[in-house]
Structure formats: C-alpha cells, structure tokens
Amino acid sequence: MKFIMIHRLMNYRKGSVCIKVKNGYVEKFMNFCMNDNVYLWGVRHTEDGLVAWLCVEDFFKLRPIVKKSGVKIVVLKHFGLPFLIKRWKKRKVMMIGACLFFVCLYILSNYIWFIEVTGTKAVSDEQILEIAKEYGLKRGAHSDDFSSKSIERELLIRFPELAWVGINTKGTKVDIEVVEKVMPIVEEMNSYDLIASKDGVITECIVFQGVPMVKVGDIVKEGDLLIKGAESYNNIHTDNDTMKAKGIVKAKLSYHGHGKADFSKVLYEKSGEKDFSFAVKWGDFFYSLKVFNENSFGAFEKEEIVKKIPWWRNSGFAVEFIIDIYDELIAYRQNLSIDQAKQQAIKEALNMSKNSIPEDALLIDNEVKVTDIEDGIEVEITFITEEEISKHSNHS
C-alpha cells in the first residue's frame, strides 16, 4: 500500500498521460516499449487497440516506437502537477488571488476567531465569556492582547462555584475549560429488586438475598421481576428495614441472522483511468483550485489525501491541502454456483447475528435454515445462548 501511494505521488509530480493505441501492430508496440524501458500501467484492451497510462517523460520517447510499429496514438487525458502549473500560468488572476489568500491567512492566524467554553452547568457560558471580554479575550482580539493566567484567576474569584479553570490557545482558537465544585450525593436506602434485562427462558435462579419470583423454565420479558428485595428476611431485620436483592439469574436467549446471495451480481474493477480535484481548507473556509467532473466517469472510487502545512503553528484550524484522486470503475458480472451463493449468504447471516451476541454469552446451540428463492439463496441462522439477565431496579 505504501509503495502504491509513493508511485501515485511520483506520477502526480512528474505528470502522466492516458493514450489510446490503435491500428498497426499493437503487440509490437508493447514489445518495443518494454525494450526501450517505457513503462505502461493501467493497460486495458479495447476492440480496436488498447488504452494505457505512461509518464510524460516516456511519452516523448514514443515517436520512433510509433513509426516502427505503425500504430496511431491518441491522447485521451492528462494528469499531474506539470499540467496544473501550465493551466495556472494561463490564469494569472487566479494565481494572484491565491497568493493574496495565503497572505490573508497568515495575518488572520495571529488573531482569535473561535472561543469555546466547556464544563459549565451552574455558571453559564455567557457569564464566562463576559469576564473574558473584560480582560481582552474576545473574537477578533490579537493573541498578545490578553493574559490567560489573569482571566483564570478572575473567574475563580468571581464564581465560587468553580473549582478549576484552564485556558488553552491553539492557533486561532481558545478553549476555556472549567470544572465546577460537586457536592456529594447521599443515596437514600430503598428496596432494590432484580429485574430481567432481556426476554428469555429461565435456566438457573440462585438467590443470595431476597425473595425469588421466578423458577427454572419460566418465560420472562424485559422488565419482569426476578428477585424481590424484601424488608425482612427470616424475621431478621436489616438497617432501616431494607434489603437489596442479590442473586444470579440465567436465561436461554435466541439471536437471528439473515443472509441473501444472488446467483449473478454486478461487481466493479478499476479501469486505470484517473482524475483528481485539488482544494485548500482553513477552518470553515474551503477554496477549490480544481474541481472533479463527476459526469466524466460512470462510476468511480475516491481516495482523499490531506496534507497539513507543517509550519502553520499548532492550530486546530491549520491550513490543509486536500487532493482527491478518482479511479474510474467499470462494471462486470460475476456468476456464482449454488454452493458459492450458499456460503456467501451464510457468511452474511453470521456477521449479522454475531454482532448482536454479547462476548460473555455461552453459545449452546445453533440452527441453519436455507431457502431457495428466485435467482438466489436465502439463509437464516438462529443462535441459542445462555446469559446472566438480572439487573437492579431502584424503587423509591
């Protein structure tokens, strides 16, 4: 994968050309290219020849090869940095605008444009921001116009509800993080019951404390009472005449997964033809330098490459170069045998059901049901598990 990425970046830097070779001796053309170290990739045969990609340097080596093989070359498209630079040279106004854009970005990066307050409940964000504004911290302020330590100290003095305040500046953004004082909550002693967390059939019920309300073989629904917390047990009273229910209740549960596979389906593969888009992003600002025309490919696969400018400070809103590479996809039909379709449907059903089964569940049985449908196969898998289903319910 790393080699492919490096190869793509090298092709983009040098520039590449998509050509169509027709007439003459196409096989001789390819042999001559190999002998002269002209590297072709994305080769795709057509009815009247072939389509292939090659770098710009190798493209200029084709003249003698074309004469010897008697073929005709047609340039379909080109891709890469040299063509982009050539296009920009014809658009001087856009180049000047791009330069001015980056100059403005550099100037604006010295000012605060985003302020975020987190951790507030008793004190409102507006109150925090009002104090910060009094000490010079506001949207549009220069990064040297305020002191974070002074604002932190003043907020702690003004609001006794705050236990800690931290102010961090990241480029054009300031994060004001506060921690409020929390009073301990005294939990009242109430009667606690154990209830069912899921539907199932009871397989085991062990009571450590409380009164059992179900037995083995009972069918329960989510929320049903399993073990009742009692006010007294064997005439022995606990503190405040309360007792929390304790025990282990296991049940048998079922999980279902469905899968379907057609005997014939359409898949896609890369044709070798590429295109790209290029943009610059800074915070919420987005400027496209080259836009990809989605109508140029019937279907495509997109790969995004994001590069941050390394010298652009330690900012959450750093300048980013975004290159989207688009690979054209061509469709082809794949036919499956009955066994292949069955295995594919079973795999889909397994993935669907196993994602919902807890890791600590004990698998005790499974059943696979295969049904023939029009142009395919449908599979239903049922897994039977045993799980602990009890959870506490607090009754006031």
Secondary structure, 3 states (H helix, E strand, C coil): CHHHHHHHHHHHHHCEEEEEEECCCHHHHHHHHHHCCCCCEEEEEECCEEEEEEEHHHHCCHHHHHHHHCCEEEEEEEECHHHHHHHHHCCHHHHHHHHHHHHHHHHHCCECCEEEEECCCCCCHHHHHHHHHHCCCCCCCECCCCCHHHHHHHHHHHCCCEEEEEEEEECCEEEEEEEECCCCCCCCCCEEEEEECCCEEEEEEEEEECEECCCCCCEECCCCEEEECCCEECCEECHHHCCECEEEEEEEEEEEEEEEEECEEEEEEEEEEEEEEEEEEECCEEEEEECCCHHHCCCEEEEEEEEECCCCCCCCCCEEEEEEEEEEEEEEEEECCHHHHHHHHHHHHHHHHHCCCCCCCEEEEEEEEEEEECCEEEEEEEEEEEEECEEEEEEC
